Structures are given as structure tokens and as C-alpha cells.
């Protein structure tokens, strides 16, 4: 069992790393073909759809791995796909309504943005549902390959469309093409769960898994708002060129946190879950040691971002000079994310109801920072610093309450 889990973890991390590497290698070429304004319009649209994408299936996708009965899993897959379709239509309408506001001004530069937005939400949600279906069968190699297929499809399509002169929708269409290509390795292994259930009631399934849409979906929505709101605020306050520069810096400096954070989160989650199952102590030690190791890594990553940021204009080409101070301002939050994000696994392991509250406070901190931007008339770089500081405070709060959860668990184990 441990060997299979270990091999699965290696496969997932390797697939994610290779997928990210493809996107990073393509970035200098894409930056020269499209420019900051096109990147800003694309990034704003993706950020808007990324708010709804993770919750479009109403979290029925999370339940796919839980039932023992295959027909129950099939009903959950169908509920997730139906919810995804309805959510994508609603997303398109919301994007259309907001397009005339300052926040939607940037993505309105993408022709037929509401249609693209709805399609992106649907594709992202279906991609997640199929991934959960594949994970139910524990075919980790197939799940790992989806990231490579998706990244290769995205980079290849965006480059090809850009070279053909389709610059208005090239980034968006390429991103959607990559999502669809990511379906390829998943469809074969997921097909048994896509067939019609032989028996059972959807009403009973919804009643049994009602906490998924009523509790988890709300918490996930708040979390995704906090993650994507910074770029949307920058687009609303400073326009599409600033959004493109902000989005490019964000795209490059979040790679360490994305790769290392995901792998550490999986390991920490597995270790804490085992202690919880066996009612053994040791969670406090794991939390402390992981904090120290991630903290040392975060310092190195933060310093590296600040030191290497001046190279960005040479890598990206003309028109990207402001990415240097933007990336340096983001270094603080990127370092904090490297610590706080992986350790946030404790909220899931201990099924803490505080998750939504903590994420809501983080959104409030971000909005307070943006209020300061408006009151004091901050520049783009100053606004980025304000956002970075607010995000850092949010990660500190996340880490602090996570430590409290671990200590409460340890006290329960030691007393009982």
C-alpha cells in the first residue's frame, strides 16, 4: 500500500512539474507574440472564470471517490456534470453583466468574452470531475499525464494561434484547447463511471451528500475569490496592460509554491491522516518541523525572486519592464504562501468548520488593502505591495489557526 501511494505521489508531482515546465518554457515566446495588453485581457477573463470553476460542480465531484457502490459514484458524476453545465451558463451571464463595469473592462477586449468564459468554466469543471473519477480507480499515472497533455495543448495552441496572427483570442482559445486536450488520458479510465446507473435514486444520493454543495462549495468559493481577486482588482483599477504585467509576474513567481507546496501538502496530509486514524500523537512535531523546513525554503525563494526579477525584461522582451518591481513586491506573499498553503491541509484532515471563516477574513484583509490603494492613490507597484502584505497577513492567520487545530488534536489524544 505504501509503495503504491509513494509511486502515485511521485507520478503526480512529476506530472505537475513537467506540465509547469512546458508553460514556463513557452512564456518568453508568448510574451513577445501577444504583449501585456493581450495578456491582461486573457488573465482577467481566466481569473473571473477561475472564481467559479472550482465550485461549478457544487463539489459533487469530491464525493465521487467516497461511495462503495459504483452506481452511487455514477450518480455523483452525473450530478457534478449537470451542475457544471448549469454553472457555466450562469458564469457566462455574470461575465456578460460585469463586462460593462470597471472590473470587466479588461476581459471585454476578448471578442465574445461571455461565451469563452462559460466554456472555460465548463471545461475546467469537467476536467476536475474526470480527474476525481480517475483517482477513484487510483490510476495515478494517467492522472499525472493529464497535466502534461493540458500544458502541451495550451502552449502549442497559444503559440500556433499567435504565429497565425490570431492575437485577440489566441491566448483564450489556446487555454481552452489545452483544457480539452487534458480530457484525452482521463476519458478512457473514466468511461465506466460515465454510464447510466442501473439502480438507485438521485434524491437519496443528494440527501446523503448534501454537505458537499451546502458546506464545501461555499468554503471553496470564498477561497477561490481570495485567490483570483487581486488580478481582477488590478485590472479594474489600472487597466489591461497593468493586469497583463501583474498576471505575468504572478504566473512566474508562483511556480515554486505551486510545485513544492502541492507535494508537501500531500505528504503532510497523508502523515497527519495516519496519526488521526490511529489516534497517535506527533502531529505537533510534524507541524513544527514542516514549518521550519518550509520557512528556510521560503526565505531562499523570496531572496531569489528579488535577485532574479531584474532579468525578466531580458526573458520576456520589450514592454515588460514593470514586471521587475511587481515581482519583487510579490516575493513576500510568495514566500508566505510556501509555508501557509501546504500546512492548510490540517483544516481538511481535521474537517474544521473554521476554513470558511479564515478564508473570509483573508478576503476582508485584501479588500482593506485595496481600500487603502484608493484612499491614498497608490501606484501599480505600491498597490502590489499592499496586496502582497495583506496576503502575507492572511497566510500568517491561516498558519496560526492551523497550529491551534493541531494542538487541540494533540491534547485530545494525550488525554484519552
C-alpha positions in Angstrom: 0.0 0.0 0.0 2.7 2.5 1.0 4.7 1.7 -2.2 1.7 2.4 -4.4 0.9 5.6 -2.6 4.6 6.7 -2.8 4.7 5.9 -6.5 1.4 7.7 -7.0 2.7 10.8 -5.2 5.9 10.8 -7.3 3.9 10.4 -10.5 1.5 13.3 -9.6 4.3 15.6 -8.6 6.4 14.8 -11.7 3.5 15.3 -14.0 2.6 18.6 -12.4 6.3 19.7 -12.6 6.7 18.7 -16.2 3.4 20.5 -17.1 4.6 23.7 -15.4 8.0 23.4 -17.1 6.3 23.3 -20.5 4.3 26.5 -19.7 7.4 28.3 -18.4 9.5 27.5 -21.4 6.7 28.8 -23.7 6.3 32.0 -21.7 9.1 34.1 -23.3 7.8 33.3 -26.8 4.2 34.1 -25.8 5.2 37.3 -24.1 6.8 38.5 -27.4 3.9 37.5 -29.6 1.0 38.8 -27.5 2.2 41.7 -25.3 0.9 43.0 -21.9 -2.5 44.2 -23.1 -3.4 40.8 -24.6 -2.1 39.1 -21.5 -4.1 41.4 -19.3 -7.4 40.7 -21.1 -6.8 37.0 -21.1 -5.6 36.9 -17.4 -8.7 38.9 -16.3 -11.1 36.5 -18.1 -9.3 33.4 -16.7 -9.3 34.9 -13.2 -13.1 35.6 -13.4 -13.8 32.1 -14.6 -11.4 30.6 -12.0 -13.6 32.0 -9.3 -16.5 29.8 -10.4 -14.5 26.9 -12.0 -13.6 25.1 -8.7 -17.2 25.1 -7.4 -19.1 24.7 -10.7 -19.8 21.1 -9.9 -21.1 22.1 -6.5 -18.4 19.8 -5.0 -20.3 16.7 -6.1 -17.0 15.8 -7.8 -15.3 15.5 -4.4 -17.8 12.8 -3.4 -17.0 10.6 -6.4 -14.2 8.7 -4.6 -16.3 8.0 -1.4 -19.2 5.5 -2.2 -18.5 1.8 -2.2 -21.3 1.2 -4.8 -20.4 2.0 -8.4 -23.9 3.2 -9.2 -23.7 5.8 -6.4 -20.4 7.1 -7.8 -22.1 7.2 -11.3 -24.9 9.3 -9.9 -22.5 11.7 -8.3 -20.6 12.1 -11.6 -23.9 12.9 -13.3 -24.9 15.4 -10.6 -21.4 17.0 -11.0 -21.6 17.2 -14.8 -25.2 18.6 -14.6 -24.2 21.2 -12.1 -21.2 22.1 -14.2 -23.3 22.8 -17.2 -25.8 25.0 -15.3 -22.9 26.8 -13.6 -21.2 27.5 -16.9 -24.4 29.1 -18.3 -24.7 31.3 -15.2 -21.0 32.2 -15.4 -21.4 33.4 -19.0 -24.3 35.6 -17.9 -22.4 37.0 -15.0 -19.4 37.8 -17.2 -21.7 39.5 -19.7 -23.3 41.6 -17.0 -20.0 42.7 -15.5 -18.3 43.4 -18.8 -19.6 47.0 -18.8 -18.1 47.7 -15.3 -14.5 48.7 -14.5 -13.8 45.1 -13.4 -14.9 43.7 -16.7 -13.3 46.3 -18.9 -10.2 44.3 -19.4 -11.8 41.0 -20.4 -14.3 42.7 -22.6 -11.4 43.2 -25.1 -11.7 39.4 -25.8 -14.3 39.0 -28.5 -17.4 37.1 -27.2 -15.9 37.0 -23.7 -19.1 35.7 -22.1 -19.2 32.7 -24.4 -15.5 32.0 -23.8 -16.0 32.4 -20.1 -18.8 30.0 -19.9 -16.9 27.4 -22.0 -13.8 27.8 -19.7 -15.9 27.2 -16.6 -17.5 24.2 -18.1 -14.2 22.7 -19.4 -12.4 23.4 -16.1 -15.2 21.8 -14.1 -15.5 18.7 -16.3 -11.7 18.3 -16.1 -12.0 18.2 -12.3 -14.8 15.7 -12.4 -12.9 13.4 -14.7 -9.8 13.7 -12.6 -11.8 12.6 -9.5 -13.2 9.7 -11.4 -9.7 8.6 -12.4 -8.5 9.0 -8.8 -11.3 6.7 -7.7 -9.6 4.0 -9.8 -6.2 5.0 -8.4 -4.6 5.3 -11.9 -2.1 7.9 -10.7 0.0 7.7 -13.8 -3.0 8.6 -16.0 -3.9 11.5 -13.6 -0.3 12.7 -13.8 -0.3 12.6 -17.6 -3.3 14.9 -17.8 -1.2 17.9 -16.7 1.3 17.2 -19.4 -1.4 16.9 -22.1 -3.0 20.0 -20.9 0.1 22.1 -20.7 1.4 20.9 -24.1 -2.0 21.6 -25.6 -2.2 25.1 -24.1 1.3 26.2 -25.0 1.2 24.7 -28.5 -2.3 26.2 -29.3 -1.4 29.6 -28.0 1.9 29.7 -29.9 0.3 28.4 -33.1 -2.6 30.9 -33.0 -0.3 33.7 -32.1 2.0 33.0 -35.1 -1.1 32.9 -37.3 -2.0 36.4 -36.1 -5.0 35.4 -34.1 -3.9 37.6 -31.1 -7.3 38.8 -29.9 -8.5 35.3 -28.9 -5.3 33.3 -29.3 -4.5 33.0 -25.6 -8.0 32.3 -24.5 -8.7 29.8 -27.3 -5.4 28.1 -26.7 -6.1 27.8 -23.0 -9.5 26.2 -23.7 -7.8 23.8 -26.2 -5.4 22.7 -23.6 -8.2 22.0 -21.1 -9.9 19.9 -23.8 -6.7 18.0 -24.6 -6.3 17.2 -20.9 -9.5 15.2 -21.2 -7.8 12.6 -23.5 -6.0 10.5 -20.9 -8.9 10.8 -18.5 -11.8 9.7 -20.7 -10.7 6.2 -21.2 -10.3 5.4 -17.5 -13.4 7.4 -16.5 -15.8 5.9 -19.1 -17.2 3.2 -16.7 -18.4 6.0 -14.4 -20.0 7.9 -17.2 -22.5 5.2 -18.0 -26.1 5.3 -16.7 -26.6 4.0 -13.2 -28.5 0.7 -13.2 -30.5 1.4 -10.0 -30.8 3.9 -7.2 -32.3 7.3 -6.5 -30.7 10.7 -7.2 -32.8 12.1 -4.4 -31.3 9.7 -1.9 -27.8 10.5 -3.3 -28.3 14.2 -2.9 -29.7 13.7 0.7 -26.6 11.6 1.6 -24.1 14.0 0.2 -25.9 17.3 0.9 -22.9 18.7 2.8 -20.9 18.8 -0.4 -22.9 21.6 -2.0 -24.1 23.3 1.2 -20.8 23.4 3.1 -17.8 22.6 1.0 -18.9 24.6 -2.1 -19.3 27.8 -0.1 -15.9 27.5 1.5 -14.3 26.7 -1.8 -16.0 29.7 -3.4 -14.6 32.1 -0.8 -11.2 30.6 -1.2 -11.2 30.9 -5.0 -12.4 34.6 -4.6 -9.4 35.3 -2.4 -7.1 33.7 -4.9 -8.3 35.4 -8.0 -9.5 38.8 -6.7 -6.0 40.5 -6.7 -5.7 40.3 -10.5 -9.3 41.4 -11.0 -8.8 44.4 -8.7 -5.6 45.4 -10.6 -7.5 45.1 -13.9 -10.3 47.3 -12.6 -8.1 49.9 -11.1 -5.2 50.1 -13.6 -6.4 48.6 -16.9 -5.5 45.7 -19.0 -1.8 46.5 -19.5 -1.2 46.6 -15.8 -3.2 43.4 -15.4 -1.0 41.7 -18.0 2.2 42.8 -16.2 0.7 41.7 -12.8 -0.5 38.4 -14.3 2.8 37.6 -15.9 4.7 38.3 -12.7 2.2 36.1 -10.8 2.5 33.4 -13.4 6.3 33.1 -13.0 6.9 33.6 -9.3 4.1 31.2 -8.0 5.8 28.2 -9.6 7.8 27.2 -6.5 4.8 27.4 -4.3 2.6 25.5 -6.8 5.0 22.6 -7.2 6.7 22.3 -3.8 3.6 23.3 -2.0 1.4 20.7 -3.6 3.8 17.9 -3.0 4.4 18.9 0.7 0.7 19.3 1.2 0.1 15.7 0.0 2.8 14.3 2.3 1.8 16.3 5.3 -1.9 15.4 4.7 -1.0 11.7 4.5 1.1 11.7 7.7 -1.5 13.6 9.7 -4.3 11.4 8.4 -2.5 8.3 9.6 -2.0 9.8 13.1 -5.6 10.7 13.2 -6.8 7.2 12.2 -4.5 5.6 14.8 -5.2 8.2 17.4 -1.4 8.7 18.0 0.4 11.9 18.9 3.1 13.5 16.8 1.0 16.0 14.8 2.5 19.0 16.7 6.0 17.8 15.9 5.2 17.3 12.2 3.6 20.8 12.0 6.6 22.4 13.7 9.3 20.6 11.7 7.4 21.3 8.4 7.1 24.9 9.3 10.8 25.2 10.0 11.8 23.5 6.7 9.4 25.4 4.6 10.4 28.6 6.3 14.0 28.1 5.4 13.0 27.3 1.8 10.7 30.3 1.7 13.5 32.7 2.7 15.6 31.3 -0.1 12.8 31.6 -2.6 11.9 35.1 -1.6 15.5 36.3 -1.9 15.9 34.5 -5.3 12.7 36.2 -6.6 14.1 39.7 -5.6 17.5 39.0 -7.0 16.4 37.4 -10.3 13.5 39.7 -11.1 15.7 42.2 -13.0 16.3 39.5 -15.6 12.6 39.4 -16.5 12.7 42.1 -19.3 15.5 40.2 -21.0 13.5 37.0 -20.8 10.1 38.4 -21.8 11.2 41.2 -24.2 10.2 44.8 -24.7 7.2 46.2 -22.8 7.6 44.1 -19.6 10.0 46.3 -17.6 7.3 46.9 -14.8 7.2 43.2 -14.1 10.5 43.7 -12.2 9.2 45.8 -9.2 5.9 43.9 -9.4 7.6 40.5 -9.0 9.7 41.9 -6.2 6.7 43.2 -4.4 5.0 39.8 -4.7 8.0 38.0 -3.2 6.8 38.5 0.3 3.4 36.8 -0.4 5.0 34.1 -2.5 7.3 33.2 0.4 4.4 33.2 2.9 2.3 31.0 0.5 5.1 28.4 0.5 4.6 28.0 4.3 0.9 28.6 4.7 -0.6 26.8 1.8 0.8 23.3 2.3 0.1 23.4 6.1 -3.5 24.4 5.4 -4.1 20.6 4.9 -4.8 20.4 8.6 -8.1 22.1 8.0 -9.2 19.3 5.7 -7.7 16.5 7.8 -9.5 17.7 11.0 -12.6 18.8 9.0 -12.5 22.2 10.6 -15.5 24.4 10.0 -13.2 27.4 10.5 -12.0 27.1 7.0 -14.6 29.4 5.5 -14.2 32.0 8.3 -10.4 32.1 7.9 -10.8 32.5 4.1 -13.4 35.2 4.5 -11.1 37.1 6.8 -8.3 36.8 4.2 -10.7 38.3 1.6 -11.5 41.1 4.0 -7.8 41.9 4.5 -7.4 42.0 0.8 -10.3 44.4 0.4 -9.0 46.6 3.2 -5.6 46.8 1.3 -7.4 47.8 -1.8 -9.4 50.5 0.0 -6.0 51.9 1.1 -5.0 51.9 -2.6 -8.0 54.0 -3.5 -7.7 56.4 -0.5 -4.0 57.1 -0.8 -3.8 56.9 -4.6 -1.2 54.2 -4.7 0.7 53.5 -8.0 0.6 50.0 -9.5 3.7 48.9 -7.7 2.5 50.3 -4.4 -0.8 48.6 -4.9 1.0 45.3 -5.5 2.9 45.8 -2.2 -0.4 46.5 -0.4 -1.9 43.3 -1.8 1.2 41.3 -1.0 1.3 42.4 2.6 -2.5 41.6 3.0 -1.9 38.2 1.5 1.0 37.6 3.9 -1.1 38.5 6.9 -3.8 36.1 5.6 -1.2 33.2 5.4 0.0 34.0 8.9 -3.6 33.8 10.2 -4.0 30.5 8.3 -0.9 29.1 9.8 -1.7 30.3 13.3 -5.1 28.7 13.4 -3.8 25.6 11.8 -1.3 25.3 14.7 -4.3 25.6 17.1 -6.1 22.8 15.4 -3.0 20.6 15.7 -2.5 21.4 19.4 -6.2 20.7 20.1 -5.9 17.3 18.5 -2.7 16.5 20.5 -4.4 17.4 23.7 -7.3 15.1 22.9 -5.0 12.2 22.1 -2.9 12.7 25.2 -5.9 12.9 27.5 -7.6 10.0 26.1 
